[in-house]
Amino acid sequence: MTVTETSVIASALLTNEVGLHARPAVKLTQLAKSFAATVELALEPDGPWVDAKSPVRIMRVKAAKGMLLHFRASGSDADAAVGALVDLVARGFDEDAGEGTDHA
């Protein structure tokens, strides 16, 4: 995690099978909204950055498994916000438990 004068920045590897589809996008945005900080996400370290509190914008990112998600936050709880989001991605959005998976 990198802390600058104005932002906290960290990255996490997307490991869940289907990538950043609807359910993980909603989980990510709900978590981001729980913080006062401005939280953004990008697929490249230099952006373009999108509002991590917007489900529509997050789903438009169309990140696939194996991609690196970059988080940037600024505000009083920026450090906690970025840490929580990186942890959520590292846990595979808690989808490892088999919820919503098809076994054909």
C-alpha positions as a Markdown table, in Angstrom:
| # | Residue | x | y | z |
|---|---|---|---|---|
| 1 | Met | 0.0 | 0.0 | 0.0 |
| 2 | Thr | 1.3 | 3.4 | -1.0 |
| 3 | Val | 0.3 | 6.6 | 0.9 |
| 4 | Thr | 0.8 | 10.0 | -0.7 |
| 5 | Glu | -0.1 | 13.4 | 0.7 |
| 6 | Thr | -3.6 | 13.0 | -0.7 |
| 7 | Ser | -4.2 | 9.4 | -1.6 |
| 8 | Val | -3.8 | 5.8 | -0.5 |
| 9 | Ile | -3.1 | 3.4 | -3.3 |
| 10 | Ala | -3.0 | -0.4 | -3.4 |
| 11 | Ser | -3.6 | -3.3 | -5.9 |
| 12 | Ala | -5.1 | -6.7 | -5.7 |
| 13 | Leu | -5.1 | -9.6 | -8.1 |
| 14 | Leu | -8.6 | -10.7 | -9.3 |
| 15 | Thr | -8.8 | -14.4 | -8.7 |
| 16 | Asn | -12.5 | -15.3 | -8.8 |
| 17 | Glu | -13.4 | -17.4 | -11.8 |
| 18 | Val | -15.9 | -15.0 | -13.5 |
| 19 | Gly | -14.0 | -11.8 | -12.8 |
| 20 | Leu | -15.7 | -8.6 | -11.8 |
| 21 | His | -19.3 | -9.5 | -12.9 |
| 22 | Ala | -22.5 | -8.2 | -11.3 |
| 23 | Arg | -22.4 | -9.8 | -7.9 |
| 24 | Pro | -18.8 | -8.9 | -7.1 |
| 25 | Ala | -19.3 | -5.4 | -8.5 |
| 26 | Val | -22.2 | -4.9 | -6.1 |
| 27 | Lys | -20.2 | -6.2 | -3.1 |
| 28 | Leu | -17.3 | -4.0 | -4.0 |
| 29 | Thr | -19.5 | -0.9 | -4.4 |
| 30 | Gln | -21.4 | -1.6 | -1.2 |
| 31 | Leu | -18.2 | -1.9 | 0.7 |
| 32 | Ala | -16.8 | 1.3 | -0.9 |
| 33 | Lys | -19.9 | 3.2 | 0.1 |
| 34 | Ser | -19.4 | 2.3 | 3.7 |
| 35 | Phe | -16.4 | 4.6 | 3.9 |
| 36 | Ala | -16.4 | 8.4 | 3.8 |
| 37 | Ala | -13.4 | 8.5 | 1.6 |
| 38 | Thr | -13.5 | 9.0 | -2.2 |
| 39 | Val | -12.7 | 5.6 | -3.6 |
| 40 | Glu | -11.7 | 4.8 | -7.2 |
| 41 | Leu | -10.7 | 1.8 | -9.2 |
| 42 | Ala | -8.6 | 1.3 | -12.3 |
| 43 | Leu | -7.1 | -1.5 | -14.4 |
| 44 | Glu | -3.9 | 0.4 | -14.9 |
| 45 | Pro | -1.8 | 2.2 | -12.3 |
| 46 | Asp | -2.2 | 5.5 | -14.2 |
| 47 | Gly | -6.0 | 5.1 | -14.8 |
| 48 | Pro | -8.4 | 5.8 | -16.1 |
| 49 | Trp | -10.0 | 5.8 | -12.7 |
| 50 | Val | -13.7 | 5.2 | -12.0 |
| 51 | Asp | -15.9 | 5.8 | -9.0 |
| 52 | Ala | -15.8 | 2.6 | -6.9 |
| 53 | Lys | -19.1 | 3.6 | -5.3 |
| 54 | Ser | -21.0 | 3.3 | -8.7 |
| 55 | Pro | -22.1 | -0.2 | -9.6 |
| 56 | Val | -22.7 | 0.7 | -13.2 |
| 57 | Arg | -19.2 | 2.2 | -13.6 |
| 58 | Ile | -17.6 | -0.8 | -11.9 |
| 59 | Met | -19.4 | -3.3 | -14.1 |
| 60 | Arg | -18.3 | -1.4 | -17.2 |
| 61 | Val | -14.7 | -2.0 | -16.1 |
| 62 | Lys | -15.1 | -5.7 | -17.3 |
| 63 | Ala | -12.2 | -7.0 | -15.4 |
| 64 | Ala | -11.4 | -10.7 | -15.9 |
| 65 | Lys | -9.7 | -13.2 | -13.7 |
| 66 | Gly | -6.0 | -12.6 | -13.5 |
| 67 | Met | -6.2 | -8.8 | -13.9 |
| 68 | Leu | -4.8 | -6.5 | -11.3 |
| 69 | Leu | -7.3 | -4.1 | -9.8 |
| 70 | His | -5.8 | -0.8 | -8.5 |
| 71 | Phe | -7.6 | 1.1 | -5.8 |
| 72 | Arg | -7.1 | 4.7 | -4.9 |
| 73 | Ala | -8.8 | 6.6 | -2.0 |
| 74 | Ser | -8.6 | 9.9 | -0.3 |
| 75 | Gly | -10.2 | 11.2 | 2.8 |
| 76 | Ser | -10.2 | 10.5 | 6.6 |
| 77 | Asp | -10.7 | 6.7 | 6.3 |
| 78 | Ala | -8.9 | 6.2 | 3.0 |
| 79 | Asp | -6.4 | 3.7 | 4.5 |
| 80 | Ala | -9.2 | 1.6 | 5.9 |
| 81 | Ala | -11.2 | 1.8 | 2.7 |
| 82 | Val | -8.3 | 0.6 | 0.5 |
| 83 | Gly | -7.4 | -2.1 | 2.9 |
| 84 | Ala | -10.9 | -3.5 | 3.1 |
| 85 | Leu | -11.3 | -3.5 | -0.7 |
| 86 | Val | -8.0 | -5.2 | -1.3 |
| 87 | Asp | -9.0 | -7.8 | 1.3 |
| 88 | Leu | -12.4 | -8.3 | -0.4 |
| 89 | Val | -10.7 | -9.0 | -3.7 |
| 90 | Ala | -8.1 | -11.2 | -2.1 |
| 91 | Arg | -11.0 | -13.3 | -0.6 |
| 92 | Gly | -12.5 | -13.8 | -4.1 |
| 93 | Phe | -15.5 | -11.7 | -3.0 |
| 94 | Asp | -16.4 | -14.5 | -0.7 |
| 95 | Glu | -17.6 | -16.6 | -3.6 |
| 96 | Asp | -15.4 | -19.6 | -2.9 |
| 97 | Ala | -18.1 | -21.1 | -0.8 |
| 98 | Gly | -19.8 | -22.2 | -4.0 |
| 99 | Glu | -22.7 | -19.7 | -3.9 |
| 100 | Gly | -24.1 | -19.1 | -7.3 |
| 101 | Thr | -22.0 | -21.6 | -9.1 |
| 102 | Asp | -23.4 | -24.0 | -11.6 |
| 103 | His | -22.4 | -27.7 | -11.4 |
| 104 | Ala | -23.5 | -29.1 | -14.8 |
